[in-house]
Amino acid sequence: MRPYFIAFELMIYLLFGLCLLHAWRAGIAVVWRLAAGVLFGILLEYGTIQQLQSYSYGKFLIMLGDVPLPIGVAWGCIVYSARLFSKGSGLPAWARPLLSALFALNIDLSMDAIAIRLGFWNWAIDIHSQFFGVPYGNFWAWFWVVFSFTAGLRLILTWKHPLSAWLAPLGAMIGGVLVVLLTNRLIVSISIVSYTLYVLFVALVLAGALLLVVVLRLRDGGGYGTGAKFRVSMDLPATMVPLSFHAFFLVAGTISGIYFRVPALLVVSLLMAAVGGYMHRDAFRSIGTEKISAS
């Protein structure tokens, strides 16, 4: 399985290079936002492992204690690309963190069940339980990880002060970690009371966010690419980050034989890749004419 670790880590660093180049062209303050996303990813992983002790990582090339560096970098890339995508969605500013969080979930739904079978990380549950060995609470956590950081960053950036651009990533990082730890504790408490309530609560939160985003888009004239307020995101990281994750795990799942052993995972991966491709269809047509915008 080691080649998959190396290939994944190299892919993450290449994606970070793409995001860093984009951020650098947008300004040093945007570079700080990208860097804060990476630091946020490392801190939340360390905090969650210590808090819940529900999963552990395999050994990657560069480890920071129990947390692989590429995992923190991957969080930074996902958050950065999610914000770029939601910025061009035409949604009201207050609703964009919801879309950013759903953007990230689209990646994780096709990634996590494959990653555990490659040994990237291991959950403390049976490989066949819940979502193909992935706790349902993991998707709840992904939602709040991306929502809390992007919402905090957006909120502080509305403060009309020369220092807001520099304080916003720091505030988003600290606030995001606190929100994630609190929501982790909430979902664990619910799961102790009732497993059915736990599953229902996770499903309602995620379905509610999806429904709200869809209603807002339909209200503005249709799906992605049709609303009058929609601006096609031609920023390459917004498209290349999710595309790379989907492609990597589709290839790894096929070569490793995971899809042959669990065919339902292939269906899930293809569905999530199709959803991602549909959301980015206008951006694909615009590759090569991208414009740099601050995330």
C-alpha positions in Angstrom: 0.0 0.0 0.0 3.0 2.3 0.4 2.9 3.6 -3.2 -0.6 5.0 -2.6 0.7 6.9 0.4 3.5 8.5 -1.6 1.3 9.3 -4.6 -1.4 10.9 -2.3 1.2 13.0 -0.4 2.8 14.2 -3.7 -0.6 15.1 -5.1 -1.5 17.1 -2.0 1.8 19.1 -2.2 1.2 19.7 -6.0 -2.3 21.0 -5.2 -0.9 23.2 -2.5 1.6 24.6 -5.0 -1.3 25.4 -7.3 -3.3 27.1 -4.5 -0.2 29.0 -3.3 0.5 30.3 -6.8 -3.1 31.5 -7.1 -3.0 33.1 -3.6 0.4 34.8 -4.3 -1.0 36.4 -7.4 -4.0 37.6 -5.4 -1.9 39.2 -2.6 0.0 38.3 0.5 -3.1 38.6 2.7 -4.6 35.7 0.6 -1.5 33.7 1.1 -2.0 34.1 4.8 -5.6 32.8 4.5 -4.3 29.7 2.7 -1.6 29.1 5.3 -4.1 29.6 8.1 -6.3 26.9 6.5 -3.3 24.5 6.7 -2.6 25.4 10.3 -6.3 25.0 11.1 -6.3 21.5 9.6 -3.3 20.4 11.7 -4.8 21.8 14.9 -8.3 20.4 14.4 -6.8 16.9 13.6 -4.6 17.0 16.6 -7.5 18.2 18.8 -10.0 15.7 17.5 -7.6 12.8 17.9 -7.0 13.8 21.5 -10.7 14.5 22.2 -12.3 11.4 20.6 -9.6 8.9 20.0 -11.9 7.4 17.4 -9.4 7.2 14.5 -5.6 7.0 13.8 -3.4 7.7 10.8 -1.1 5.5 8.9 2.6 6.6 8.5 3.1 9.2 5.7 6.4 10.6 4.7 6.1 13.7 6.9 4.4 13.3 10.3 3.8 15.9 12.9 3.3 13.6 15.9 0.1 11.7 15.2 -1.0 14.0 12.4 0.4 13.6 8.8 1.5 16.9 7.3 -0.3 16.2 4.0 -3.6 15.9 5.9 -3.3 19.4 7.3 -2.2 20.7 3.8 -5.1 18.9 2.2 -7.5 20.7 4.6 -6.0 24.0 3.6 -6.4 23.2 -0.1 -10.0 22.0 0.3 -11.0 25.1 2.3 -9.3 27.4 -0.1 -10.9 25.9 -3.2 -14.3 25.6 -1.5 -14.2 29.4 -0.8 -13.3 30.2 -4.4 -16.1 28.0 -5.7 -18.8 29.4 -3.3 -17.7 33.0 -4.1 -18.8 32.4 -7.7 -22.0 30.6 -6.8 -24.3 33.6 -6.8 -25.5 32.7 -3.3 -25.9 35.4 -0.7 -22.7 35.9 1.3 -24.3 34.5 4.5 -25.1 31.2 2.7 -21.7 30.6 1.0 -20.2 28.8 3.9 -23.0 26.2 3.6 -22.0 25.6 0.0 -18.3 25.5 0.9 -19.1 22.8 3.5 -21.2 20.8 1.0 -18.4 21.2 -1.6 -16.0 19.5 0.9 -18.6 16.7 1.7 -18.7 15.9 -2.0 -15.0 15.1 -1.9 -15.1 13.1 1.4 -18.0 10.9 0.3 -15.9 9.5 -2.5 -12.7 9.5 -0.5 -13.0 8.3 3.0 -14.2 4.7 2.5 -11.4 4.2 0.0 -8.8 5.8 2.1 -9.4 3.5 5.1 -9.1 0.5 2.9 -5.7 1.8 1.6 -4.6 2.3 5.3 -4.4 6.1 5.2 -6.4 6.2 8.4 -8.4 3.8 10.5 -11.7 4.3 12.3 -12.4 2.5 15.6 -15.5 0.7 14.1 -16.0 -2.4 11.9 -15.0 -1.9 8.3 -18.6 -2.9 7.2 -20.6 -0.7 9.6 -22.2 2.6 9.1 -21.0 4.2 5.8 -18.8 1.4 4.5 -16.7 1.6 7.7 -16.8 5.4 8.1 -18.9 6.8 11.0 -21.8 8.9 10.0 -20.5 11.5 12.5 -17.5 12.0 10.3 -19.6 13.7 7.7 -21.1 15.9 10.4 -17.6 16.8 11.4 -16.5 17.6 7.8 -19.5 19.9 7.4 -18.6 21.8 10.6 -14.9 21.9 9.9 -15.3 23.8 6.6 -18.4 25.8 7.6 -16.9 27.1 10.8 -13.6 28.2 9.2 -15.1 29.8 6.1 -18.0 31.5 8.1 -15.6 32.8 10.7 -13.2 34.2 8.0 -16.1 35.8 6.1 -17.6 37.3 9.2 -14.3 38.9 10.4 -13.5 40.2 6.9 -16.7 42.3 7.0 -15.0 44.4 9.8 -13.9 47.5 8.0 -10.5 47.9 9.6 -7.0 47.8 8.0 -6.1 44.8 10.2 -9.1 42.7 9.4 -7.4 41.0 6.5 -4.7 39.8 8.9 -6.8 39.0 11.9 -9.6 37.2 10.1 -7.5 34.0 9.3 -6.3 33.9 12.9 -9.8 34.4 14.3 -11.3 31.8 11.8 -8.6 29.3 12.9 -9.2 29.7 16.6 -13.0 29.9 16.3 -13.1 27.0 13.9 -11.2 24.7 16.2 -13.5 25.5 19.1 -16.6 25.0 17.0 -15.4 21.6 15.7 -14.5 20.4 19.2 -17.9 21.6 20.6 -19.9 20.0 17.7 -17.8 16.8 18.1 -18.9 16.7 21.8 -22.5 17.4 20.8 -22.7 14.5 18.3 -21.0 12.1 20.7 -23.5 13.0 23.4 -26.4 12.4 21.1 -25.0 9.0 20.0 -24.8 7.9 23.6 -28.5 8.7 24.1 -29.7 7.0 20.9 -28.0 5.6 17.8 -31.2 6.3 15.8 -31.3 9.9 17.0 -27.6 10.3 16.1 -28.2 9.1 12.5 -31.3 11.3 12.2 -29.6 14.4 13.6 -26.6 14.1 11.2 -29.0 13.5 8.2 -31.2 16.4 9.1 -28.4 18.9 9.4 -26.7 17.9 6.1 -30.0 17.6 4.2 -31.2 20.9 5.6 -28.1 22.6 4.4 -28.4 21.0 0.9 -32.1 22.0 0.7 -31.4 25.6 1.6 -28.7 25.9 -1.0 -30.9 24.4 -3.7 -33.8 26.6 -2.8 -31.6 29.7 -2.9 -30.2 28.8 -6.3 -33.7 28.1 -7.7 -34.9 31.4 -6.3 -32.2 33.1 -8.3 -33.2 31.6 -11.6 -32.0 28.0 -11.7 -29.1 25.7 -11.0 -25.5 26.5 -11.4 -24.5 28.4 -14.4 -28.0 29.9 -15.1 -28.8 32.4 -12.4 -28.5 36.1 -13.3 -26.2 36.7 -10.4 -23.9 33.7 -11.2 -20.3 34.4 -12.0 -18.4 31.4 -13.4 -15.5 30.7 -11.2 -12.5 30.5 -13.5 -10.0 30.1 -10.6 -8.2 26.8 -11.3 -7.9 25.7 -7.7 -11.7 25.7 -7.3 -11.9 23.1 -10.1 -8.6 21.2 -9.9 -8.6 20.4 -6.2 -11.9 18.4 -6.2 -11.2 16.9 -9.6 -7.8 15.7 -8.4 -9.3 14.0 -5.3 -12.0 12.3 -7.3 -9.6 11.1 -9.9 -7.0 9.9 -7.4 -9.4 7.7 -5.4 -11.2 6.4 -8.5 -7.8 5.2 -9.9 -6.6 3.9 -6.5 -9.9 2.2 -5.8 -9.7 0.5 -9.2 -6.0 -0.5 -9.2 -6.1 -1.8 -5.6 -9.2 -3.9 -6.3 -11.3 -2.2 -3.7 -14.1 -1.5 -6.2 -14.2 -5.1 -7.2 -14.6 -6.2 -3.6 -17.1 -3.5 -2.7 -18.9 -2.6 -6.0 -21.2 -0.2 -4.2 -18.3 2.1 -3.4 -17.7 2.5 -7.2 -21.3 3.7 -7.6 -20.8 6.2 -4.8 -17.5 7.5 -6.2 -18.8 7.8 -9.7 -21.9 9.6 -8.4 -19.9 12.1 -6.4 -17.5 12.7 -9.3 -20.5 13.3 -11.6 -22.1 15.7 -9.1 -18.7 17.5 -8.8 -18.3 17.6 -12.6 -21.9 19.0 -13.0 -21.2 21.8 -10.5 -18.0 22.7 -12.3 -19.2 22.3 -15.9 -18.9 26.0 -16.7 -15.5 26.3 -15.1 -14.3 23.4 -17.3 -15.3 25.2 -20.4 -13.4 28.3 -19.2 -10.1 26.7 -18.4 -7.3 28.7 -19.9 -9.2 32.0 -19.5 -9.1 32.1 -15.7 -9.0 35.3 -13.8 -7.4 35.6 -10.4 -9.6 36.6 -7.5 -9.1 36.7 -3.8 -10.6 33.7 -2.0 
